[in-house]
């Protein structure tokens, strides 16, 4: 799975507004330039990109590097003084990130059996 595919999956499955009305490439550029209004989206887009050491949105991503990239955000969201809405968003993000890689594994296994 590529960075772009992962971000598109998250945008479809998170259940809350994630990408502003733009694609993953444009959203990443805006996040890197501080041009997104949502700080959480900015952090997620850049953390996943950097955690996977991507050079473009077409670079592959994996589960371990993705979760490593989000480790600081996930720990911060569990602090006692964290806004419950942020905690729920980060929890849902973690669940859907795991789901994205599970679905990719299933797709790869199905393709191998075909």
C-alpha positions as CSV (number, residue, x, y, z in Angstrom):
1,X,0.0,0.0,0.0
2,X,1.2,3.5,-0.8
3,X,1.0,6.6,1.4
4,X,-1.7,7.9,-0.9
5,X,-3.7,4.7,-0.7
6,X,-3.5,4.7,3.1
7,X,-4.6,8.4,3.4
8,X,-7.5,7.7,1.0
9,X,-8.5,4.7,3.1
10,X,-8.4,6.7,6.3
11,X,-10.4,9.5,4.7
12,X,-13.2,7.0,3.8
13,X,-13.2,5.1,7.1
14,X,-12.5,7.5,9.9
15,X,-16.1,8.8,10.2
16,X,-15.1,12.3,10.8
17,X,-13.8,15.0,8.5
18,X,-10.2,14.2,7.8
19,X,-9.0,15.6,4.4
20,X,-10.1,19.0,3.5
21,X,-11.6,19.1,0.0
22,X,-8.3,18.0,-1.6
23,X,-6.4,14.9,-2.4
24,X,-3.7,13.3,-0.2
25,X,-0.9,15.0,-2.2
26,X,-2.3,18.5,-1.9
27,X,-3.3,17.9,1.8
28,X,0.2,16.8,2.6
29,X,1.8,19.8,0.9
30,X,-0.6,22.1,2.8
31,X,0.2,20.3,6.1
32,X,3.9,20.6,5.5
33,X,3.5,24.4,4.8
34,X,1.2,24.9,7.9
35,X,-1.8,25.6,5.6
36,X,-4.3,23.2,7.2
37,X,-6.8,24.5,9.8
38,X,-7.0,21.1,11.6
39,X,-3.9,20.5,13.7
40,X,-4.7,16.8,14.2
41,X,-4.9,16.2,10.4
42,X,-1.7,18.1,10.0
43,X,0.1,16.0,12.5
44,X,-1.3,12.7,11.2
45,X,-0.4,13.5,7.6
46,X,3.1,14.5,8.4
47,X,3.8,11.8,11.0
48,X,2.7,9.0,8.7
49,X,4.8,10.4,5.8
50,X,7.9,10.9,8.0
51,X,7.4,7.7,9.9
52,X,7.5,5.7,6.7
53,X,10.4,7.8,5.3
54,X,8.4,8.7,2.2
55,X,9.8,10.8,-0.5
56,X,6.5,10.9,-2.5
57,X,2.9,10.0,-1.9
58,X,3.5,6.9,-4.1
59,X,6.0,5.4,-1.7
60,X,5.1,2.3,0.2
61,X,4.0,2.4,3.8
62,X,3.8,-0.4,6.4
63,X,2.1,-1.0,9.7
64,X,5.1,-0.8,12.0
65,X,6.5,2.5,10.6
66,X,3.0,4.0,10.5
67,X,2.3,3.3,14.2
68,X,5.9,4.4,15.1
69,X,5.2,7.7,13.3
70,X,2.1,8.2,15.3
71,X,3.5,7.1,18.7
72,X,3.9,10.6,20.1
73,X,0.4,11.6,19.1
74,X,-1.1,8.3,20.5
75,X,0.7,8.8,23.9
76,X,-0.3,12.4,24.1
77,X,-3.9,11.6,23.4
78,X,-3.9,9.3,26.5
79,X,-2.9,12.0,28.9
80,X,-5.4,12.8,31.7
81,X,-5.9,16.4,30.4
82,X,-6.6,15.4,26.8
83,X,-9.9,16.6,25.3
84,X,-12.1,13.5,25.1
85,X,-13.0,14.3,21.5
86,X,-9.3,14.2,20.5
87,X,-8.9,11.0,22.4
88,X,-11.8,9.4,20.5
89,X,-10.4,10.6,17.1
90,X,-7.0,9.2,17.8
91,X,-8.5,6.0,19.0
92,X,-10.6,5.7,15.8
93,X,-7.5,6.6,13.8
94,X,-5.5,3.8,15.4
95,X,-8.3,1.3,14.8
96,X,-8.7,2.3,11.2
97,X,-4.9,2.3,10.6
98,X,-4.8,-1.3,11.8
99,X,-7.9,-2.0,9.6
100,X,-6.2,-0.6,6.5
101,X,-3.2,-2.9,6.8
102,X,-5.5,-5.9,7.6
103,X,-7.5,-5.2,4.5
104,X,-4.3,-4.8,2.4
105,X,-3.1,-8.2,3.7
106,X,-6.4,-9.8,2.9
107,X,-6.3,-8.3,-0.6
108,X,-2.7,-9.6,-1.2
109,X,-3.6,-13.1,0.0
110,X,-6.7,-13.2,-2.2
111,X,-4.6,-12.0,-5.2
112,X,-2.0,-14.7,-4.5
113,X,-4.6,-17.4,-4.4
114,X,-6.2,-16.3,-7.7
